[in-house]
């Protein structure tokens, strides 16, 4: 498998917005963003974004994941949106995406990730997503929402069953 990751861009903007607005099952916060919102995230220097494609021996699965992270404080990013296509579950894509977020977070001086889960009638399948990835429960609300934290120093590098291609990032400067 080959996982291609790159920041949001004008070419992917329409598809990114479409995925954000139609993904319900594997969508941790179910926030909805218009194309204008996606463009604003592209331009926001404090916002970290990923659009992720996956190809395998059977073909190109297309864009399968969208990530939006925003600064929570100087040392932490909050994962504002994490959504994925259900057709790639169970293939270590979730772990690979976390490794990518961590890679870029560390390069930006971020030490901790914060994950938020907001339950809906359709996204219960990802209720334990952050727990499965090694995050620690930080807070539980009466509506079922949870906040999770992950110290990046505690995240081991994983051997993944895919090649990662990073496109559109300035990887020289850090």
C-alpha distance (Angstrom), angle and dihedral (degrees) to the residues before:
residue distance angle dihedral
X1 . . .
X2 3.79 . .
X3 3.80 119.8 .
X4 3.78 114.2 -162.6
X5 3.81 117.0 -160.4
X6 3.77 129.0 -173.3
X7 3.78 138.7 150.5
X8 3.80 120.9 -93.8
X9 3.79 112.3 -76.5
X10 3.79 139.9 173.9
X11 3.80 92.4 -97.4
X12 3.81 93.4 57.0
X13 3.80 97.3 34.0
X14 3.80 98.2 99.7
X15 3.82 93.9 46.7
X16 3.82 91.6 44.5
X17 3.81 90.7 53.7
X18 3.79 90.5 45.6
X19 3.82 92.3 52.6
X20 3.80 92.3 46.0
X21 3.78 91.3 52.5
X22 3.79 99.6 43.3
X23 3.82 103.5 37.0
X24 3.78 111.6 98.1
X25 3.80 111.0 148.9
X26 3.81 101.1 51.9
X27 3.78 96.8 33.0
X28 3.78 114.7 111.6
X29 3.81 99.3 -162.6
X30 3.84 102.5 13.3
X31 3.79 90.2 -141.9
X32 3.79 111.8 164.6
X33 3.80 125.0 -140.4
X34 3.78 131.8 -172.2
X35 3.79 122.3 -140.3
X36 3.82 87.2 -99.1
X37 3.82 89.5 54.8
X38 3.82 90.3 49.3
X39 3.80 90.0 50.2
X40 3.81 90.3 49.8
X41 3.83 89.3 52.4
X42 3.84 89.3 50.5
X43 3.80 90.3 55.1
X44 3.80 97.3 41.2
X45 3.82 106.4 100.0
X46 3.82 90.5 -159.1
X47 3.80 93.7 53.6
X48 3.82 119.3 85.7
X49 3.79 115.2 -154.1
X50 3.79 136.5 -179.7
X51 3.76 133.3 -170.5
X52 3.77 110.5 -168.9
X53 3.80 131.7 -161.1
X54 3.78 127.2 -172.5
X55 3.79 129.1 -157.2
X56 3.78 128.2 -179.4
X57 3.80 138.7 171.2
X58 3.81 89.4 -72.5
X59 3.82 95.4 54.3
X60 3.78 145.1 -87.0
X61 3.81 114.5 -33.9
X62 3.80 89.7 -165.1
X63 3.78 123.4 -142.5
X64 3.80 105.4 -8.5
X65 3.80 104.7 164.6
X66 3.80 141.7 34.6
X67 3.81 125.0 -166.2
X68 3.80 130.1 -172.9
X69 3.83 119.8 -178.5
X70 3.78 125.3 -179.6
X71 3.79 130.3 -172.8
X72 3.80 113.2 -92.7
X73 3.79 91.0 -178.2
X74 3.79 136.2 -30.1
X75 3.82 93.6 -68.5
X76 3.81 102.1 33.1
X77 3.79 141.1 63.8
X78 3.77 121.5 -156.6
X79 3.78 114.7 -145.3
X80 3.79 98.2 -127.9
X81 3.81 94.9 -179.9
X82 3.80 133.2 10.6
X83 3.74 116.8 170.0
X84 3.78 132.1 159.8
X85 3.74 140.9 179.4
X86 3.79 110.2 -101.0
X87 3.81 91.0 -137.9
X88 3.82 91.4 77.4
X89 3.80 98.8 47.5
X90 3.78 117.7 125.6
X91 3.80 93.6 30.7
X92 3.85 97.0 98.0
X93 3.82 90.9 -102.4
X94 3.81 91.6 128.3
X95 3.81 90.2 55.4
X96 3.81 91.7 45.7
X97 3.80 91.3 50.8
X98 3.81 90.8 50.5
X99 3.81 89.7 49.9
X100 3.83 88.9 52.8
X101 3.79 93.5 48.8
X102 3.82 89.2 48.6
X103 3.81 92.4 47.6
X104 3.81 92.4 55.0
X105 3.81 93.9 38.6
X106 3.80 92.2 54.9
X107 3.81 90.5 48.2
X108 3.82 87.3 54.5
X109 3.81 93.4 50.7
X110 3.79 93.8 -104.7
X111 3.80 114.8 148.9
X112 3.81 102.1 -179.0
X113 3.79 139.9 36.2
X114 3.78 124.7 -149.6
X115 3.78 119.2 -155.7
X116 3.78 124.9 -165.2
X117 3.78 127.1 -160.2
X118 3.81 119.0 -167.1
X119 3.80 111.6 -174.5
X120 3.77 123.7 -132.7
X121 3.78 131.8 170.6
X122 3.81 89.4 -96.0
X123 3.82 107.0 39.7
X124 3.83 102.5 58.2
X125 3.81 89.1 114.2
X126 3.83 89.0 75.3
X127 3.80 97.1 44.8
X128 3.83 91.2 112.2
X129 3.81 96.0 34.9
X130 3.79 95.5 115.4
X131 3.81 93.6 42.2
X132 3.82 89.9 53.7
X133 3.81 89.4 52.9
X134 3.81 94.2 52.4
X135 3.80 100.9 -97.9
X136 3.80 117.3 144.4
X137 3.80 120.8 -127.4
X138 3.81 108.0 -110.5
X139 3.79 102.4 170.2
X140 3.80 141.0 5.6
X141 3.80 123.1 -163.4
X142 3.79 128.9 -155.6
X143 3.82 90.9 -110.6
X144 3.82 90.4 60.5
X145 3.81 95.1 -102.2
X146 3.78 114.9 141.1
X147 3.81 136.6 -165.6
X148 3.77 120.3 -150.8
X149 3.80 132.8 -171.2
X150 3.77 133.1 -155.3
X151 3.79 123.6 -169.5
X152 3.80 103.4 -145.1
X153 3.81 90.4 -144.4
X154 3.81 86.3 66.5
X155 3.81 95.0 52.3
X156 3.79 111.4 97.7
X157 3.79 121.3 -150.1
X158 3.77 109.7 -104.8
X159 3.76 130.7 -147.1
X160 3.78 102.3 -124.9
X161 3.81 129.7 -162.5
X162 3.79 92.5 -124.6
X163 3.76 144.0 63.3
X164 3.82 115.8 -115.9
X165 3.81 119.9 -141.7
X166 3.80 114.7 -167.0
X167 3.81 113.9 -159.1
X168 3.78 130.2 -179.0
X169 3.80 98.2 14.1
X170 3.79 127.0 122.1
X171 3.79 96.6 -126.5
X172 3.80 96.2 163.0
X173 3.80 98.4 70.0
X174 3.79 101.6 62.6
